[in-house]
Amino acid sequence: MRTDKGLKKRVASRPALLALAGVAVVATGRGPEEAVAAGAPNGDRNVNSFERPDAAFDPETHPGKALFEENCAMCHLGGVPKAPHREFLEMMPPEGILHALNEGVMQQQAEHLGADERRQITEFLTRTDLASYKPAPGPQMCTGKAAEFDLTRPPAQVGWGYDTRRFTPAIVAKLGKEDVPRLKRKWSFAFPGALRARSQPVAAMGAVFVGSQDGTIYAFDLETGCARWTSKVTAEVRTAIVVEPWAEGQKPARNPRLFFGDLMGRVYAMDALTGQVLWRVRPDDHANATITGTPLLHGDTLYVPVSSLEVVTAADPNYACCTFRGSVVALDIETGAEKWTHFTVPNPPTEQGKTAVGTPILGPSGAAVWTSPTLDLKRGVLYHGSSENYSSPADDNSDAVFAVDLKTGKRRWHHQLLAGDAWNSTCVMKDHPNCPVEKGPDFDLSASILVIDIGGGKDVLIAAPKSGMMTALDPDTGQRLWQTRVGRGSMQGGVHFGMAAEGTRIYVPITDMTEDSLGRPIQEPGRSGLHAVDARTGKILWSALSPDTCGGRKYCDPGISAAATAMPGVVFAGGMDGWLRAYEGETGRVLWEVDTTRPVETANGMVARGGSMSGPGPLIVDGHVVVNSGYGFSFHMPGNALHVYSVDGK
């Protein structure tokens, strides 16, 4: 995480108005050189072809400048590393900022501001007079055959929401190892108002379903890229859109449903053929609750992981940190009614003391659930991981693996991978009173647990947190079987968002960043890249370290933060440098690669340009490779692209 410059620029002000969430990247009023620095490879400052802001606009005299400095600067001039820096905000479209302030993730922080003040902040940041602003166009809508859903083609039930091993069998991939070097881009889509693309694409009925930063859900025709429908919810959707399954070759008895969560902590059921919302619930009433991990769908139950943004709210020294507890909530898919809740921290936080400024310290807290839960029908359990504690004291539920009964939500066992990890965003600020005494290292589990059949009737669980230390556990007892250090570890890696498995071969993406949880440089060399590990022994089979293709480009880093996706003989992984690569499963040799950051025109006149890839991994289905590209968050390259590749591409 690049905090050095930002920390030097930190200013003192009222609690930040715009904190962690970050909203969209698209247009900027800066010159070509600055646009390149912000991640535009060819110097085109206009990522989504928006009109250039009015040349007569003077940000120095605009009233929004003072409002920004008073309300926003503390976080967005580097004080909170996970908050988008002002230069990212300056590249956003106005509707993205306004949405965040009025009804999105920053609504709580902006509630003391009037509508005119929110508008003035938006105009100052985007250098745009809203009276003359023209928003980006939507997608091309499908007509004729492309608009029809094939109800004989259910979802393949691979990947998050179904099977966390992220392995695509040949019958689903319909792409051979020999075909991979011949892949070409078939079509692309530019998400309007986006600086990141964090929703895992999912395919069913000949369509690709994907969420977006502005809360729009898209149902694209897989072959052409036109939209069969779009539907808007109230906040960013970074989970996968989980499609209700039915029997292969048959038609469902009713319209199939989609399930997903948003950044405001809401869970939705939606008609897959129309985009109509069927129900919406918020299973955790904590003000900072959010949903980042994809819900698991099994039978008549949706298992929803709940995380939070409270690590950023702690930036206010008068905020009593912290009260959130991570959880998995089981919901009835017919109504959204709660069946049970499993909290990572069993009891509500209590006062543990006071900070240096007299604010209560509440704990234990945190241990959020970032991971998509993992199903184990053999044992009747689901597995999930947890994050760090947010406040002192650190307890034994942080950085842990949990086994939870599917029917009751009762904990069968849990295994802590690392003790003593309490951290929040204030720990990168000098002498902030809300930083826990433990001060990190923020080595939570954000990658899903894998259940691997190793033969002889035995299974192992594979867990790999941001420490880079991979651990195998006995699924019946939670006892450790072996450990292997794959990466050096950092606040945004070792293992960040997800491994993949082909049989007993585990593909482990590593992104070893250069700063620790306190913002200090790490001198020890990392092992950023892709590694293969034998699930039976923990032996590293091969390592393919990431080349440094950045050439000094700002916000570009080597390493693989996004989840990997495997098919027979091949594993695909998207890099923080914006390159998507396909590796040979047996050797790690690169079979194919493409730079997703190159700008491409789309059918509706917008420009799609990718960036760093972090979060979702590639979707492999029906001879296509579908990938989101762009992660304008935590000082990484922004992007707005959904790219689709196939052998019959252009």
N, C-alpha and C positions, 0 to 999 in steps of 0.2 A: 504494500500500500504506500502510495507516494504522499507523504504528509510533510516532508521537510519544508518546502516552500510555504505550504499552507499554514503550518504552525508559526512560522515567523510573521505571517500576516494577521494572526488572530487578533481580534479586537474585543474589547469588553462592551457588552450591551445588555439589553433586556433579553430574557429567554428567547431563543431563536424561533422565528416564525416558520421557516422552512427547514425542516430537519432531515431525517434519514431518507424520506421516500423518493425524492427526485422524481421528476415528472418527464418531460419529453425532450428530445433533441431534434431539431429540424433546421430552422432558418437562423442565420446570424447576420448581423450588420457589419461584421468585421471584414478585413481584407483577406486576400487569398493566403498569405503567409500564416496568418493567425488561424485560418480554417484548417490548413494542413496540420498545425500544431494540435488542433482539437480532434484530429483523427480523419480528416478528409484527404485521402491519398493524392488526389490530383489537384488540390487547391481550389476546387469548386466549393464556394462557401454555402451554396444553396442545396442542402441535402435533399429536400423534398420539392424543389422547384417553386418555392414560395416567392412572391414578389419581394424585391429588395425594399427594406423599410425606407420611409420618407427621408430623403437626404437633409431636409430642413429640421429633422428631429434633433433636439439638443439634450442629451441625457444629463449633462452637468447642471442644467437649470430646471430639469423636470422635478416636480414634487415627489415622485417615486423614489428618487435617489436618497433623500433623507429618511423616508420610511424604510427603505431597504437597510440602510446603515443602522437604524435604531432597532429593527425587529429581526433582521435576517443575517447580518454580517457575522455574528459570533460563530455560527455554524458553517456558513457558506463561503467564508474566506479561509477555510482550513481548520477551524476549531474542532469540527467533528469530521473525521476522515471519511465516514460512510455517507456524509451529506454531499450532494453534488456541488462542486466548486462553482463560483459565480460564472466562470467562463462557460460552463456547461449550461447553466440557466439562461445565459445570453443567447444560446443557440436554440432555445425552445420555441415552439409556436405559442402564441398567446393563449389559445384554448387549453393547452396542457397545464400551464401555470394556474389559470383561473379555475380549472376543474379541481386541481389539488387544493386550492385555497377555499373554494366555495363548498365542495361536497366530497372531496377526496381525502387523501391521507393526511393533509395538513389542515383540515377543517378545525380541529381542536385548537391548534396553535394560532389560527387566524381569527378565532371567534371574537376577539376584542377589537378587530379592525372593521371599519365600515366598508360597504360595497365600493365606494369611490376610492378608498385607500387601497383595497385589494387590486382594483383596476389600475391605479397609478403605479403600484409595484410591478404589475405585469407589463405595463407600457415601458417603464424604465429598463427592465431586464431585457425585453425583446426589441427595444428601440423601435417600437411600432405604435402608431396612432390607431387605436382600436376602432375608431370611427371609419377608417378606410381599409381595414385589414380584410383579406380574402383567405379563407381557410383552404386547406388542401382538398383535392377531390377524393371521393371514395373509390372503391374498386369497380372494375367492370362487372356488371351483373350478367349471369348466365341466361341464355335463351335456348329453346329447343332441347335436344337430347342432353346437353351438358347440365341442364338444370334439374335433371331427374336423379333421384336416389335409387340405387340398386339394393332393394331390401333382401336380396339373397346373399349379400356380402357383409356379414357381421364383423365387428372388430376382431383382430387377431389375438387379443389378450396377451400381448407381450409389452414389456416396459412398465413404467410407473403406473400405478393404479390397478395393475393386474399381477405382474411378475417382475420383481426388481432385478432379476439377473440380466435384463436388457439384452437377451439373445433372441434373434430373429431366425426362425427355421427357414430352410430353403423353400418350402411350400408357400411361405408368406413373402419372403424376400423376392423370389422370382428373379434373382440376380446372382450369377455365378462369379466365382473368384476371377475367372478369365474375362468377365465383362467389365470389371471395375476400372481397368486402365482406359476404357473407352467412354467413360461417363462424360457427358457434356451438360451444360446448363440448358434446361428446358423452358422454365419460366421463373419469374421472380415477382415478388410483391413488396412494395414499400409501405410499412405501417405508418399511417399519418400520425404526426405528433409524437414520434417515438425516439428515444435515445437508447432504448434497450429492447430486446426481444427475448423474453425469459419463459415463455410458455411452451411446453413440450408438444410438438405436433402429434396428432393421433389420427389414424385413418379408419374409415368404415364406409360402406355403401358407395365406394368410388369417390369419397370426399375426404378432404383433410380439414380437421377441426383444430382451431388454435385460438388462444386468447392473445391479448395485446395490452400495451401499457395504458392506453386510454380507456380500457374497459370494454372494448368491442370484441365480441366473439365472431369469428369468421367460419363459414362452411365453404371451402373452396373446392371446385372440381379438380380432382387430382391431375387429369390429363391436360387441361387448358389453363387453369389458374383463375378462371372467372369465379365470381362468388354466387353460390346458390342462395344464400341469405347472410345478413349480418344482424347482430343483436347487441345492444349496449347495456352493460351493467354499470354500477356506480364507482368502480375503482379498478386499478390494474389487476389483471389476471396473470399470475406467473405459474400457476399449476398447469398440469395437463388437463385437457377436457376429456374426462373418462366417459366412454360410450357404453351404454348398457348392452351386454352381449345377448345373443340368441343362437339357436342351432344353425350350423353351417348348411347352406343350400336351401334353407326354409325361410319363410317370411315371418316376422314377429307378429304376435297376436295384437299388438297395439303399437303406436308410434314409439320407437325406442327413445330413451332419455339420455341426456348428458348431465354429468355431475362435475362440479369444480368449486374452487374457493377463490376469494379475492383478497386484495391487500387490506381491506377494512375488516376482515375477519368474518365475512358472510359466506355461506355455503348455498349453492344454487342447484336446483333441478330444472332442466330446460328440455323442451321438445326438440329432438334432433332433426326433425324434418322442417320445422318452422322457425326455431329460435325463440319461441314463446317461453317465458319464465313460468314454471309450474308451482314452485315454492321457493322461498328464500328464508333462511334462518341465520342467526348469529349465535353459535353454540357457547361462546365464552363472552361474558359481559364486561370483561376488563377493557378499559378505554383504549389500550394499546395492543389488543389482540389482533393478530393477522394470520393469514394462511399462506404458507409458502411451499410446503410439501404437498404433493398430489394425494388426494384421498384414495384409499383402497376400497374397491367395490367387490363385495362377495355376497352372493345370494340376495337377501332383502335388506342388507345392511351396508352403509357407507361409513368407513372408519376414517375420521378426519384428524390430521395432525394440526395442533395449534401452537403457533409461535407468537412473538410480539416485537414491537418496536420500542419497548421501554428502555432498552440500553441507550437510546438517544435522548429520550425524555429526561434522563438523569443529568443531562448537560445543565439543567437549571439547578443551581446550588441550593435552592429552596425546596426542591422536589424531594419528598421522602422516598428514597430508593431502597428497596423496590418491592412491588406487591404481586407481580405476575408469576404464575406457575404454569409450566408447559403441561400439555395434556394430549391425549387422543380421545375423541368423542365418537361414540357409535350412534348413528342416526338411522331411523327408518326411512327407506328410500321412497315410500309412498307419501309421507307427510312431512319429513324432516324432524319428526319428534325424537327426542333424545332417549336412547336405550340405557346407556351408561357412559361414565366419564372416568378415565384413568389419569390421575395427576402424577407427574414425575416427582414433585415435592409433595408428600402426602398431606401436610398440614399448612394452613394459611400462615404467611409470614407474621412474625411478632417483632416488637421493638427490641433491638439488640444493643442500643446505645445511641449516641448522637454524634454528628459530624463536628468538624472544627468550627462550623458556623451555627451549630445548634439544631440542625435538621435531624429528625429521627432516622436511624438506620433500621430498615425492616428486612428480615430474612428468617430462614433461607428463602431464596427466591430464584426465579429463572428456570434453568434446565428446560429451555424451550424445545419443541419438537420440530425440527426443520426437515426431517427425513420423511419420505413416503413409506408408510408401514409395509412390512413384509409378511406375507401369508404363509402359514405352515399348517395345512389341513391334517397332516399325519398326527400332529400333536394338539391340534385344536387351539393354536395360539397365533398371535401376531407379534412381530418384533419391531422395535423402533429404537432410535437413539435419542440422545438429549444434548443440549448445548451446555455452556458454562453457567454457573450461578451468576446472578446479576449483582449481588451484594454479599457482604460478609454476614454470617460465616459460610464458607464453602462446605457443602454437605456431600454425602456419598451418592447423591442422585444426579450430579452433573457429570458430563462427559461419560455417559453410561449407556449400556445396552439393556433393554427391558423385554421380558417375555410376558405377554398379557393374554389371559383367557379370552377367546373370541366371544363366548356367550355372556360372561359375567363382567368382564373388565377387571377382574382381580389379578393382581400381580403374582406370577408364578415365581419369578426370580429376577434379579437384576445384577449386572456386573459392571463395576466402575473401571473404566480404562485408565483414567488419570485423576488423582485426588488433588484437592487444593486449588481448583481453577474457578476463581470468581473474578469477573471483569465486566466493565461496561465502557461506553465510548469516552467517558471522562478520563480514562487512564492515559490517553495520549495528550491530555492537557496538563500543564504544569501545576502541581499541587492542588488539583481540584478536590474538594472535600467529599464528593460522591464516589471517588474511585475506591473500590474495596482494598483492604490491606494486602490481599493476596496478589493483586495486580496481574491477573492473567495466569497462563499464557493465551487464553481464548482458543483452546484446542477442541472445540465441540465436534460432535458427529453430525455432519450435514449430508453425508452420503448414506443411502439406504443399506440396510443389512442384507447379505446374501445367504440363502440356504443352498448348500452344495452337496449333492450326492457323490460321495467318494468311493462307493462300491462296498460290497460286503454287508449291505443293509445299514450302512452308517452315513450320517450326515454331519456336516460341520457348518457353523455360522461364521461368516467372514465380516469383520467390522474394521473400518479404516477411517480414523478421524483426521483432523487437520494437522496432527502431530507427525503424520507420515508413518506411524507405527501400525502395521497391519496385524490383527489379532484373530485367531481362530478359537471359537468357543464350542463347548459341548451343548447342543440345543436342548438337552434334557435337564441339565444342571446349571448351565452358565459357567462352568469351570473352564479355565484357559487351557488350550491344547498346545498352541505354539504362538510365537510372535516373530515378525520379521520387519525390520526397518526398511521401508521402500523409499521414503522421502525424508528430507531434513526437517520439514515442518515449518509453518508460519501462520500468521493470522488468517490468511486467505488460502491456505494449502499447507502441506502435503495434499491429501486427498480432500477435494472440496465437494463436488456434487454427485459423483457417482462412478462406480466400477461397472464392468460387464463381465460375463462369464460364458465360456464355451466349454462345456463339460467341466473338467476339474482345472482348466486353465483360466485364471482370473486376470483380467486386464485392468491395470491400476493407473489412472491418470494422476500425475503429480504437477502441482504448481507451487514451487518453493519461492515465495516472494522474498524481497530483500529487507523487509522491516519486521520487527516483532510487535507484540501487542501494546507496547508503550511507544511505538513510533521510532524505535532506535534501529540503526542499520545492523544487519546480521552479517558477520564476516564469513561464517562457515559456508562453503559452496553448497548449492542445492542440487537436486536431481530432477529438475523439471523435465517432463516428457511422459512417455508411456512405458509401462513395465508389465511383464507377464510373470505371474506367480503361481506355483503349484499349490492347489488348495489342500492337498494331502500332507504336505511337508513344510510349506512356507518357503521353499526354495525359489529364488528368483531365476526364471528361465531365460529371460532376455530383457534388455533395456534399450529403448530408443529415445535418447535424450533430444529435447527440442532444439532445433537450430535457432540461432538468433537472427531472425529476418527483419528485425525492427529498424536497424540502421539509425538509431537515435530518435526514431519517431516518437513523439510525445504520447504517453498513456499506452504504449505498446510494450508487451512483455513476452518472453518465451514461456512455455509451460502450458499445461492442459488443466483447466479448471472445470470445464463442462463435463457432463456425464459422457461416457463412451457407450457405443452400441455395437454389438457383435452380430455376425452372420457366419455361416460355415466357412472357415478358413480366413476370415477377414474381420478386422475391427476398425470402425470409423471413430475419429475423435477430432473435435474442433479446438483450436488453440487460442490462447490469449492474444496471439499475433494476428488473428483473423484468418488463418489458414485452416482449411478442412483437409484432413489427411486420412487415407486408408492404408492400414498396415497389414502385412501378412501375419496371420495368427501364429504360425510356427516359428517365425524368425524375427518379427518386428520390422522387416524391410518395408519401406514405403512403396506402395503399389500405385498410388495416385494422389494428387494434391491439387488444391485450387485456392486461390486468394479470394475470399468472400468479401473483402473490403473494396474491391474495384466497383466503381459506379456503373449501373446498368439501367437503361430505360425500361419502364414498365408500360403495360397496355393503356393505363389511364393517365399517362403523361408525367408521372412522378419518377424520381430517381431512387432506386434501391441501392443502398450502400451498407455493407456490413461493417462490423468492428470486432472487438474482442468477443470471444464466445465463452459464456459461463452460465451454468445452470442446465438447460435442456440439451440433450444430445441428438444426434441424427435419428430420423425415422427411416427405416428401410422397408418398403412395401411395394409389391407389384412392379418391380423393376425400377423403382424410383428411390432416390435418396433425398429426403426433405430435411432442411436444417434452418434454424433461426440464427441470425448473426447480429450482434450488437449488445454491448454491456456498458453503457455509459453510466457507471456506478463505481464508487470506491476508486476513482481515478483510473479507469480503464476506457478503451476506445469505444465511443458511442457508435450506434448503428441502428438501422431500421429495416433490415432485410429478412425476408423469407425466400430462400433459394431452393429450387427443385432441380435435380440432376437425373439424367437417364441416358441410356445408350442412344436413344433416338432424339436426343436434345439437339439444339442448334449448333 
